[in-house]
């Protein structure tokens, strides 16, 4: 009964959203796939906001990935208490906004993946993008689909609903295979030269990027983010803006829990990547941690605090064993929960709670004179490794920058 009621509410809200889009006629950019969507969206938003000064640009500061939040984003709604009365209040607000249809932005950047077959049909019935962007498809996380081709083909429906142009990640296998089938205006990104170095200035880490005609200095780290920065400047050309500069500083709000750097006593470096832990994300974060260490902190020891990778089903043994091979060069490895205990060597430090892990970690740090780079990498559900990270922050107020720190989550953790 509850599912039927929610489905009715979704379709009513979709009707209001469709009417709102038809009346206000914004330029729509839509980011999809299942790796890097939020990072791509937020970087693109910042670049467009900086350079398209005569247009109102909007994207939701939230990164919830559901049909409801997709519709909320269209109406610029950023707060919602997930209970039935709160939902009805939001429905009344959306109805009023739809009836008035007052333009609140000129360009909107949306993000959504899919969870079930025909999800994309429902979403594109609400809004068809002018530009679509496909980041990277992860082959294991297929949820309610039989094969990677099934989920890829479902998401590719967005291309056929795109009005102007689609951008496809050259490093995504599925996009390369399907590229010739795409008949609309299309372009690969992440397939041209760019270079970067990490810089340390005033105890802060920066990145210096060079690509095409631009040199950029930014506070954002991580190679995957650099490809989204390059893409963002490509998209500026779609708005007839050619940025002809040799130097630019791009101040970006780093997405929390995605390669965020904190300091620890004795000048050690803590890297927070506790948002999720899919195998592809694990691989990229480990590689970037090695790059950061080699570039700026070659004398630092390298530690990893990780939890099980979830939702891998029959692939769990293979992928956890592959993960261990990528962690061979560690100085210390701490794991949390059952899959890593099962598939990692027995001598690895393994715990059944984040609390046990941080007690051991804090003790080791306090009793050592070494400097460390420590990557915290987490997967969702029941074990909260961000709580281990919280205990070793030098600035206790930094806990606000960690994932799942609001009252609802803290109550659930308790």
N, C-alpha and C positions, 0 to 999 in steps of 0.2 A: 504493500500500500504506500509506504514511504517513497519508494522508488517511482511509483506512478505519479505521486504528487510533485516530486522534484522534477520529473520529466515535463510535466505540464507547465511548471514555473519556468523551466529553461526555455520552452517554446514561446511562452508569453514574453519573456524578457528578450528573446531573439527577435521577435516581431517589433518590439520597441526600438531595439538597436538598429535593425534594418531600416526602419523609418527615419531614425536620427541620421544615419549615414547618408541616406538618399536626399535628405533635406539640406544637410550642412556641406556635403560634398568635399570632404577633406582628401588630401593626398595620402594614400595609405602605403606604408612599408611593413611587410610581414616577414618575421624571422622564424624559421622552423628547422627541423631535424631533431636530434636528441642529445647532442654534445655541443656546448658553447653558446646556446641560444641567448641566455641572459647577458653574458659578457659582450657578445656581438651587439645586442640591442642597446645596451647602455653606452658602449663606446660610440656607436653610430649616432645616438642621440646627442652626445656631448659635442661631437665634431660638427653636426648639422646646426646645432644651437649656436655654436661659436661663429659660424661663417654665413649662415642664412639669417641675416639680422632683420629682414623685413617680414618674416613669417613667424607665427606662433607655432612652436614645435612641442609635442607632448609624447611622453611615454610613461607608463606607470612606474613608480619607484619600487613597486612590489615585484616579486618574482614567483608568485603563485601560478601554478600551471593547471588551470581547470577551465571548463566552459564558463562557469560563473565569473571568474576573474577576467576572462577574455572579454565578456560583456561589460563588466565593471570598468575595464580599461577604456572602452569606447566612450563611456560617460564620464571619465575622469574621476571615478570613485576610488578612493585609496584606503578607506577604513571599513571593515565589516566584521561584526561579531557573529561567529558561526552558530547561531541558534535560530529557531523557527520565527520568533517575533522579530529578531534582527533582519531576517530575510524578507519578511513582509514589509518592514519599514523601507528596506532598500528597493523593493518592487514599487512602492508608492513614489519614492523619489525618482526612480528611473522613468516611471510613467509621466511624471511632471516634466522631466527634462526632455522626453521624447515629444510631448505635445508642444512645448515651447520651441524645441529644435533651434536653440540659439547656438551659433557657432562658437566653440570654445578653443579650437585649435585649427591651424591650416594644414599641418602635417602630423600624422600620428604614426608611431612605430609600435607594432603589435608583436607579441610572441606567443606561439602555441605549438605544441607537438600534438600527438594524438594518443589515445589509449585503446580505442576499439575500432573495428571496421565501421566505415561510414561516418566516423567523426568529422572527417574533413568535408564531406558533403554538407553536413549541418553548418559548419563554420563558414564555408564560402557562400552559403545561402544568405548569411548576414552581411558579409563584406567581401568584396573582391579587391585584392591589392593592386596598386599601380606597379610596385616593385616587390618581388619575393626574393628571399635569401635563404639558401640551404647551407647550413654549417657543416655538420658531420653526422653520419648515421652510424650508430653503434650496433653491431650485428647480434650481440647476445641479448640485449635488453628489448625483446620483442613482445613481452607481455601477452596480450590477447590475440596474437597473430601466430600463424603456423610457421612462417619463414621470414627471413629478412627481406625477401622480395615482396612479400605481402605488405609489410609495413612501409617499405619504400614506395611501392606503387600507390598505396593509400595517401601518403604524404605528397607524392608527386601530382596528385589532383590539384594541388595549389598552383602548380605551374600553369595548368590549363585554364585556371581561373584568373591568372595574372593578366593585367591589361597592357602593361608597357614592357617590362624587362625583368628577367630573372638572373640572379647571380648564384653560381654553383661553385662549391669548394673543390678545387682541383685535386686535393689530397683525399677526397672522399671517393671510394671505389664505386659505389652505386651511381654517383653523379657522373663519373667518367663513362660508365657503361651506357647510361641513358642519354648522354649529352646529344647524340645525333638524332634522337627521337623528339627533342624539344624544338618546336617550330616557331616559337615566338622569339623576340629579341633576347639574346642570351649572352652571357660572358662568364668565363671562369675567373675566380680570384684565388689568391694563394698559389699562383703558378709563375710569378715573376720575381725577379731578384729583389731581396732586401737584406740589409745587414744591420746588426745591432751590437752594442756593447753595454755592459752595466757600469755605472759610475757611482762612486761613494763620495758624497759631499755633505758636510755638516751632519754627519751621522745618519744621513738619509740615503736610500738607494734609489737611483734613477736609471732610466734606459735612454739610450741615444740611438735612434733609428735613422737609417738612410734608405730611401727607395725612390725610384723614378726621379722626380725633380725636387724632392723635399728632404730636408733634414729636420728631424723632430726630437725634442727632448721631452720625456714624459715621466710621471711618477709611477706609471703602471709597469709591472713586470710580467714575464711569462710569454714565451714564443707564440703561443696560439693567439694571445691578445694582439700581438704585433700584426698578424695577418688581418685582424678585424679593423685595426687602425688603417692599414693600407686600403682595405675595402671601402672604408668610410670616405676616404679622399677620392676614390674612384667614383663613388655615388655622387659626390659634389658636382662632378661633371654632368650628371643627369639633370642638375638644376642650373646648368650653364655657368658654373663657377670653376674657374681654373686657378688654383692657389699657386701663384708663382713666387715662392719664397725660399730662401736658403735655410732659414732657421725659424722654428716655431716651438713654443712650449705648450704642451697639451696637458693641462691639469685635469685629471680624471678622478672621479670618486671610485676608488677600487671596490669592486663587489666584495662584500664581507665573505670570509671563509673560502676565498678563491685565491690562494697564494698571497695572503696578507702577511706582512712582516712585522713582528714585534721584537722588542729587546728584552733580554733577561740579564740578571746580574752577571758580572764578570764578562760583559760584552758579548755574550752568546746571542745567537739569532734564532728566533722561533718563527716558523712558517705555518700559518693557519690555512689548511685546505680541508676543513671538516664538513664541507657541504655534502659531498657524496664521495663514493669510491668505486665507480665503475672501472673495469680494467683499463679502458682507454685513458680515463682521467688519471688513474694511478701511474700509468706509464709516462704520461706527459709531465706530471708533477715531479716524479723521480728524476726525469731527465733535466728539468729546469732547475731542480735543487742542485744537481751536480754542476750545471753550467754556472749557477750563481756562486757556488763554492769555488770553482776553478777560476772564475773571473775576479772575485774580490776577497775571498777568504781561504786561500789555499792551505793555510796552516790550521784551519779549524777541523775538528773531528765531525763526522757525519752520523747523526742518529735519526732513526725513524720510529714514530709511534703510530701504528696503523691498526685498523680493525678489519674484520672479515669483509670481503666483497659479497654483497647479497644478490639474490635473484639471478643466480647463474645456473641453477638447476644441474643438469648432467655435465655441464662444463666446469663445475666448481673445482674439481680436483686438478684438471689440466691448467686452468687459469691461475689458481693459487700457486701451483708449482712453477709456472712461468713467472709469476710475480716474484717469487723468491730468487729466481735467477737474476732478476734485475736489481736485487738488493744485496748482492754478494759483497760489494765494497763498503758496506756499512761498518761503523765502529761499534754501534749498539743498535739492536732491533728489539722493540717492545711491541707485542701484539696483544689484541684483546678479542676474546670470544673463541668460538669452537672450530670454525673452518681453518683458521690459521694454526690453531693447536693441532688439528688433524693432519694438515698437509705440509706444514713447515717442519724442519728438523727439530728433534726433541729438546736440543740444548737452547733453543730460542726462548727468551723471557716471554711467557704468555700468562695473561690474567683474564678473569671472568667479569671484571668490572673496570670502568675507567678510574674509579676511586683507588683500587689496588694499584693500577698502573701509575697514577700520579704520585702516590706515596713512595713507590720505588724510584721513580724518575727524579722527584725532588730531592730525595736522599742522595742519589748519585751526583746531582748537580752541586749540591751544597758541599759535598765532601771532595770535590775535584777542583784542581787548579787549571784545567784545560778550558779552551773555548770551543763552543759547539754550534753547528747548524742543526736544528731539529725540525723535521717535517712531521706535522700532525695530519694524518689522512684518515677520513672517517666515512662510513656508509650509514644509511639511515636505518632507523628502527631500534628502539629499546636500549642500546648502549650509547652513551653520550660522551665521546672522547673530547669534545670541547670543554667538558668539565675538568679533564686532566690538564688541558692547556691553561684554563683559568687559574689553576693553582700555582703556576710558575711564571705568571706575568709580573714584571717588575712594577708596572703602573697598574694598580688594581682597578682603576676606572676604565681601563681598556677592555674590561669584560663586556662592556656594552657593544663592542664591535664584534663579539662572537655570535655564533648562530644560536637560535632558540633560547634567548634570554628574557623574553617577555613573560608576563605573569602566568599566562596559560601554559606555556611550555615548562616553566619552572615548577608549577604545580604538578604537571604530569610526571616530571622527573622525580619529584619528591615522593 
